[in-house]
Amino acid sequence: MPTRLPRFTNLSTLTRHLSTVLLAFSLAVPLPAQEPSGPAIKVDVNLLLVEATVKDRAGRILKDLKQDDFLLDADGQPQSISHFSRDQLPLAVALVLDLSGSIEPFLRPLRYATLTALKSLKPEDQVALFTFTEDAQLRVPLTRDKRDVSDQIEDLLAGGSTNINQGLYDAAVYLRREAPAARRIIVLISDNVATAPISVSTDDVIEQALEADAAIYSIKVPGRNPPEAKAMAKLLRRSSNINKMTADTGGEIFDMEKEGSLFVSLQTLIERLKTRYTLGFYPAQQGQAAGFHRLNLRLHSTFGSKGRDYSIVSKSGYSISSSRASSR
């Protein structure tokens, strides 16, 4: 016997019936999975990150370590490592360029170096450009368009004195505000000779960089400084200590004269970033108090003794401001 179709006396009854059928069909047939539109890795801003480069006794980079190979203490207390990766989190890099007259010969090769070397960053990595003489200036906000940074460098003119600390300080403040969930890196490109009266101290720069979880790296170029500039630099040396800034924040210094060129220096630095481990932890209640908290990152005892059998380049601690502590 053929199936008898229901009769509908009016349009509204027919509409309700069709709606019921369509709803039942939509529930029975699964929709195709949606592709994620952005990076899969997201980091809680309350998670504290520790970047680390590990070298063996001969100075070779150890690239295949696992989370269980690391031990982390904060203020002498063991910490549980909640995140572990290598070159997976997006980078936020602030290039801080010295525009004093002493590095004028390096501006043109620097444009080529940045154009070429920055291409090896991940597509989602962002770069900003700061310049400084007596004062610091943000030239290019964080962007994924690396060419925009190199194009800006081509039009820059050098001249003036060197206020290194202000450029680094402003970059740290900017990265903390604009890139709270990225790996934050500051790259100083300078002859590292401070010739301007300082506005912020070395300790101020370190504290701000640690609050931003930003490692400071230095690409040192050979500057052309007259005797009076060198004399001023000696007076300011204690107040602009690049060695201390890089060491305390977990960065390194790459000397262009030893590396061979600006391009090689920048490329070596970027490759180093790709071999750095990122460890994240949530500090205990006492570790959220305002002030400086000392970190000790090391490998499991099976790797031997830190400083003798291997070395770790990482920040010496982290800093919590009073405003940040009160908001937790």
C-alpha distance (Angstrom), angle and dihedral (degrees) to the residues before:
residue distance angle dihedral
M1 . . .
P2 3.81 . .
T3 3.82 118.8 .
R4 3.76 112.8 -101.2
L5 3.77 114.7 -132.4
P6 3.81 117.8 -137.8
R7 3.77 116.8 -103.5
F8 3.76 119.7 -128.6
T9 3.71 119.8 -151.7
N10 3.79 96.5 -164.7
L11 3.79 142.6 14.1
S12 3.82 96.3 -106.7
T13 3.80 91.6 57.9
L14 3.80 90.7 50.7
T15 3.85 91.4 49.2
R16 3.81 92.9 51.9
H17 3.79 90.8 49.7
L18 3.81 93.8 50.7
S19 3.82 91.1 47.7
T20 3.81 90.1 54.4
V21 3.81 92.1 50.2
L22 3.82 93.6 48.0
L23 3.83 92.2 48.3
A24 3.81 91.4 51.5
F25 3.81 90.7 48.8
S26 3.80 93.3 49.8
L27 3.80 91.2 52.2
A28 3.80 92.4 49.0
V29 3.82 97.0 49.3
P30 3.83 114.6 62.5
L31 3.80 117.1 -135.5
P32 3.82 118.7 -122.0
A33 3.79 115.0 -93.2
Q34 3.80 114.5 -95.9
E35 3.78 118.7 -123.5
P36 3.81 114.6 -124.8
S37 3.78 111.0 -104.2
G38 3.80 98.1 -150.1
P39 3.83 142.8 24.0
A40 3.79 111.9 -42.2
I41 3.79 94.6 -139.8
K42 3.79 118.2 79.5
V43 3.77 124.7 174.2
D44 3.78 125.7 -149.2
V45 3.82 106.9 -121.4
N46 3.84 88.4 -134.3
L47 3.79 89.5 61.6
L48 3.82 111.1 98.0
L49 3.79 114.3 -139.6
V50 3.80 126.5 -148.3
E51 3.81 117.7 -166.2
A52 3.80 117.1 -155.6
T53 3.79 139.1 -177.6
V54 3.81 114.1 -163.8
K55 3.82 123.2 -157.7
D56 3.77 131.1 -177.3
R57 3.80 124.3 -129.5
A58 3.81 91.2 -82.1
G59 3.82 92.6 51.5
R60 3.80 96.0 -104.8
I61 3.81 117.2 144.6
L62 3.82 115.4 -109.8
K63 3.81 103.3 -138.9
D64 3.81 105.5 170.3
L65 3.78 104.8 59.0
K66 3.80 122.0 136.8
Q67 3.78 132.1 -143.0
D68 3.81 92.0 -103.4
D69 3.81 89.5 57.7
F70 3.83 91.3 68.5
L71 3.79 131.4 76.7
L72 3.81 121.1 -168.5
D73 3.80 129.9 -166.9
A74 3.81 127.2 -174.9
D75 3.79 115.9 -163.3
G76 3.80 87.0 -13.8
Q77 3.82 94.3 -55.1
P78 3.85 121.0 116.4
Q79 3.79 113.7 -113.0
S80 3.80 130.2 -151.3
I81 3.82 111.1 -123.4
S82 3.81 106.8 -133.0
H83 3.80 99.2 175.6
F84 3.80 131.3 34.6
S85 3.80 128.6 172.6
R86 3.77 144.8 132.6
D87 3.81 119.3 -131.7
Q88 3.81 93.6 -24.3
L89 3.78 101.9 110.9
P90 3.81 116.0 77.5
L91 3.79 115.9 -100.4
A92 3.79 127.0 -127.7
V93 3.82 106.7 -162.8
A94 3.79 124.0 -173.0
L95 3.81 112.1 -162.0
V96 3.81 107.0 -155.1
L97 3.79 108.2 -163.4
D98 3.78 126.0 -163.7
L99 3.83 109.0 -135.4
S100 3.79 97.4 -177.9
G101 3.79 117.2 129.5
S102 3.79 93.0 -104.6
I103 3.83 94.5 73.2
E104 3.82 98.5 42.0
P105 3.86 92.9 114.9
F106 3.82 90.5 60.9
L107 3.80 99.9 54.2
R108 3.80 96.2 86.4
P109 3.84 96.1 47.3
L110 3.81 88.0 44.0
R111 3.79 91.0 61.3
Y112 3.81 90.7 55.5
A113 3.81 91.5 43.5
T114 3.81 93.9 53.1
L115 3.82 93.7 42.5
T116 3.81 91.0 54.2
A117 3.80 103.7 32.8
L118 3.81 97.5 44.4
K119 3.80 89.7 58.7
S120 3.80 88.3 74.2
L121 3.81 91.2 65.0
K122 3.80 118.4 98.3
P123 3.84 116.2 -90.8
E124 3.81 91.1 -113.5
D125 3.84 93.3 50.8
Q126 3.80 114.3 107.1
V127 3.80 130.8 -147.6
A128 3.81 131.1 -162.7
L129 3.81 128.0 -170.0
F130 3.79 125.2 -139.3
T131 3.81 125.1 176.6
F132 3.77 129.7 -167.6
T133 3.79 143.0 -172.7
E134 3.81 114.1 146.7
D135 3.83 87.7 -20.7
A136 3.80 134.5 25.0
Q137 3.80 126.0 -117.1
L138 3.81 134.0 -171.1
R139 3.82 105.6 -131.2
V140 3.81 101.4 171.6
P141 3.83 123.0 20.4
L142 3.79 117.9 -139.9
T143 3.79 108.8 -59.4
R144 3.79 139.3 164.8
D145 3.83 88.3 -140.9
K146 3.80 99.8 93.5
R147 3.81 91.9 -179.9
D148 3.80 89.2 64.2
V149 3.80 88.7 64.0
S150 3.82 95.3 49.0
D151 3.83 91.4 45.5
Q152 3.80 90.7 54.8
I153 3.80 91.3 52.1
E154 3.82 90.9 57.1
D155 3.82 91.6 63.2
L156 3.80 97.6 46.1
L157 3.80 122.6 112.6
A158 3.80 122.5 -151.8
G159 3.80 125.7 -136.8
G160 3.78 140.2 116.9
S161 3.79 137.6 51.4
T162 3.81 129.9 -50.9
N163 3.82 124.8 -101.7
I164 3.80 98.8 172.8
N165 3.79 97.2 166.9
Q166 3.80 94.6 57.3
G167 3.79 92.9 52.4
L168 3.81 92.5 50.7
Y169 3.80 93.6 43.8
D170 3.80 93.6 51.1
A171 3.82 91.3 47.4
A172 3.82 91.5 52.8
V173 3.81 92.4 49.6
Y174 3.81 90.4 48.2
L175 3.83 95.6 49.2
R176 3.78 92.5 47.7
R177 3.80 90.5 53.6
E178 3.81 100.9 38.6
A179 3.83 103.8 33.8
P180 3.83 108.1 34.8
A181 3.83 95.3 153.3
A182 3.83 101.4 40.9
R183 3.78 135.0 85.4
R184 3.80 100.4 -95.1
I185 3.81 120.0 -145.4
I186 3.82 130.7 176.1
V187 3.81 117.1 -159.8
L188 3.80 115.9 -165.7
I189 3.82 114.7 -159.5
S190 3.79 107.4 -168.3
D191 3.78 145.7 109.1
N192 3.84 83.9 -106.4
V193 3.80 91.6 -127.3
A194 3.82 109.3 132.4
T195 3.81 111.2 -151.9
A196 3.83 102.6 162.5
P197 3.80 126.8 78.6
I198 3.80 106.4 -94.9
S199 3.79 122.7 -113.2
V200 3.82 95.6 -170.8
S201 3.80 128.3 28.4
T202 3.79 129.8 -120.9
D203 3.81 89.2 -106.3
D204 3.81 90.2 51.8
V205 3.81 90.4 53.9
I206 3.81 92.6 47.6
E207 3.81 92.7 48.2
Q208 3.81 92.1 49.8
A209 3.81 92.3 46.1
L210 3.81 91.5 49.8
E211 3.80 90.8 48.9
A212 3.80 87.6 52.9
D213 3.83 92.4 44.8
A214 3.81 86.1 -126.3
A215 3.81 123.4 150.6
I216 3.81 115.6 -144.9
Y217 3.81 117.6 -138.5
S218 3.78 126.2 -176.4
I219 3.79 129.8 -150.0
K220 3.79 101.8 -165.9
V221 3.80 117.1 -153.5
P222 3.83 124.5 -171.3
G223 3.80 104.2 -104.9
R224 3.79 129.5 -158.2
N225 3.78 105.5 -124.4
P226 3.83 126.5 168.5
P227 3.82 118.4 -130.8
E228 3.81 93.5 -98.7
A229 3.82 90.5 54.7
K230 3.79 90.8 51.1
A231 3.79 89.7 49.9
M232 3.80 90.4 52.5
A233 3.80 89.8 48.3
K234 3.81 90.7 56.4
L235 3.79 89.8 54.7
L236 3.82 91.2 49.8
R237 3.81 97.9 39.7
R238 3.78 95.3 99.3
S239 3.80 89.7 50.9
S240 3.81 96.4 47.5
N241 3.79 105.5 41.7
I242 3.81 107.8 167.2
N243 3.82 92.9 178.2
K244 3.80 91.3 57.9
M245 3.82 93.8 43.7
T246 3.79 93.4 53.4
A247 3.81 95.4 41.1
D248 3.82 96.3 47.8
T249 3.81 94.4 46.9
G250 3.81 95.8 44.3
G251 3.80 98.9 -105.4
E252 3.79 133.6 121.4
I253 3.81 141.2 -138.2
F254 3.81 120.0 -116.7
D255 3.80 112.2 -164.0
M256 3.82 111.7 -148.5
E257 3.81 92.3 -151.1
K258 3.81 90.2 57.0
E259 3.82 95.5 40.6
G260 3.81 92.9 48.4
S261 3.82 102.9 -125.5
L262 3.78 144.0 12.2
F263 3.79 91.0 -103.1
V264 3.81 93.4 52.6
S265 3.81 90.5 46.1
L266 3.79 93.3 51.7
Q267 3.80 93.2 42.0
T268 3.82 91.1 50.0
L269 3.80 90.1 50.6
I270 3.82 92.5 50.8
E271 3.81 91.4 48.1
R272 3.80 88.2 50.6
L273 3.80 89.8 54.7
K274 3.81 89.0 54.6
T275 3.80 91.4 55.8
R276 3.80 95.3 47.5
Y277 3.77 118.2 109.1
T278 3.80 119.4 -133.3
L279 3.79 115.7 -147.8
G280 3.79 122.4 -177.2
F281 3.79 130.5 -164.3
Y282 3.78 139.7 169.9
P283 3.81 108.9 -128.7
A284 3.79 119.4 -131.3
Q285 3.81 118.7 -111.1
Q286 3.80 93.6 -85.9
G287 3.78 89.6 50.6
Q288 3.81 90.4 60.0
A289 3.81 94.1 61.6
A290 3.79 119.0 113.2
G291 3.79 116.0 -90.2
F292 3.79 139.4 47.3
H293 3.79 120.2 -36.0
R294 3.80 119.0 -164.7
L295 3.80 121.0 -132.7
N296 3.77 129.4 -156.5
L297 3.81 114.9 -167.8
R298 3.78 118.0 -177.3
L299 3.79 142.4 149.9
H300 3.77 127.5 -102.3
S301 3.81 113.9 -79.4
T302 3.82 90.6 -105.7
F303 3.84 87.5 74.8
G304 3.78 91.7 59.1
S305 3.79 129.0 -123.5
K306 3.80 124.0 -19.4
G307 3.79 110.4 -117.8
R308 3.81 92.8 21.5
D309 3.81 106.9 50.3
Y310 3.79 98.1 19.7
S311 3.81 141.0 -1.3
I312 3.80 131.8 -139.8
V313 3.80 124.6 -152.7
S314 3.81 106.8 -154.2
K315 3.78 139.2 124.4
S316 3.79 118.0 -73.5
G317 3.80 94.6 -132.5
Y318 3.77 146.3 -38.7
S319 3.78 133.0 -98.3
I320 3.81 128.8 -138.1
S321 3.80 117.8 -162.7
S322 3.81 119.4 -140.8
S323 3.83 91.2 -114.2
R324 3.79 91.8 50.1
A325 3.82 91.9 47.5
S326 3.81 93.0 50.9
S327 3.80 91.6 51.6
R328 3.81 94.0 55.7
